Amino acid sequence: MHITSENKTVERKTAYIVLLSWIISVMPLTWLGYGSDGDAWSVAKAAKTIYLTRQYVRSRSTGFPLFEVTVTPLVNIGQWYLSNLLPLLFGIMIFMALIRLSEKGVFRHPKITLFSFMFLPVMVKNATSTMDYLPALALLIWAYVCLIEHRWVVAGLLIGIACGFRPTSALFVIPATIYTYIETKKSFQVFQILLISFISGVIAYSPALFKYGISIPYGSIKLDQQTMILITGYNFLRLFGIVQSLVLMVCFAVIIQQIIINKNFTSFFLFHITNILVWAVLFLFLPDEPEYLLPMIPSVIFILDRYLSRKIFLYVSLILLSYHIIQVDALGGRSGDRYIKVAFKNGFTVRDIQDRVLKLSIREAANKYVTSTKTVLMYGKHEISAANDLWTVRNGMDCQRDGNLCVSGRIRDEQKLETLHLEGFRLVVWRGEMWEYSRTGTSLPSYVEVIDSLSSFFGVPIYGKALTQ
């Protein structure tokens, strides 16, 4: 196999070296718990319930049935050591899709594209966590491969199957149909993709649809418009990093200007710019996680590859990869009391590792924690109790099976706090994670203890650092 690019070739051996390097570098992260995202631990908890009840249970919001069901035996047999390998496998599928696109001559700089795409910090994080982002992305990229190869039926089928992993994957049908019409000029082909995507999507998503119906993925806490704008902007910039995003904006401004001047509106450009816009618009309504923008990453990288010179593309790629180690951040203050403060901080991957170490450290400390006083710690609910046989549910809370410690999310119901206090519970919240109280105007009663140090609470060293710190 030879992949041609500007009179240069990428040998099969080179491709395998990149893949092997990627696997070796990301594999150790699969051992660090289910992930830094609390949702990954919720997936594990749902997998445990599915295994015990033999019934589908969603992990959160809309449900992500194909991933939740597929990962269930892995969680129950080998915890995160096995479940994290599923997204890793889909990461390899993405690599193979990139190789296929290279064979089709889609890339001008295949070596840089392969390396920069696979080693992007957000890719590394989600290839090593029990999350559904990469499985859905892998199917969408393979759907794009099928579009390039004019296999319209298979493309529609893959888009539909991706909906079983993440229902928002259905939006990929928008750029797909635009590309199909430009290439074929046939309305029938467009209708065919829409129909197949819809039918296969409904089938793939049916476990959640039949049990829960159509769910709206919005949280229970309503924030003011100014806060939402700040959160949207901040999380958007977190995908690539603040400095990196500014570099990308400059590159895209130059590229789009040249496209307009030359009137070079190819099917390639229209597909990818539409794909970017679709996910950017969705993010305005659902800005909670940078990963919601993950489906637009292929389009960003592919456009850079197509329209930048090799030298500039290489420099931009190195800037993107620097986000692993160091970043310029603009977030200051504590949880619930944030302000803009520009500073150099550890990079995306470093912070991800620190947070995952913290979660594992807290889980171990909570498992061994002994107290004679009934205690509710309003922190660490996901990572402490998820798929953990040492914990059970009592009074609607996750509690030690043979102890007095319970964990929960931040309790904002003052009546519930009062009831627990009267029942003799010690109520504890960590100052590092109490934004819900500040944002909702909830006043903490005097009997709720606010602690500054988790190490002091547990009485043992707690390692790592939360993403919110």
PyMOL commands that set and color helices and strands:
alter all, ss='L'
color gray80, all
select helices_A, chain A and resi 12-31+38-53+65-83+85-103+110-118+121-127+133-148+152-165+167-184+187-212+225-238+242-262+267-285+290-307+310-324+348-368+381-385+414-422+435-440+454-458
alter helices_A, ss='H'
color red, helices_A
select strands_A, chain A and resi 2-5+8-11+326-334+337-346+375-377+391-394+397-400+405-407+426-430+448-451
alter strands_A, ss='S'
color yellow, strands_A
deselect
rebuild
show_as cartoon
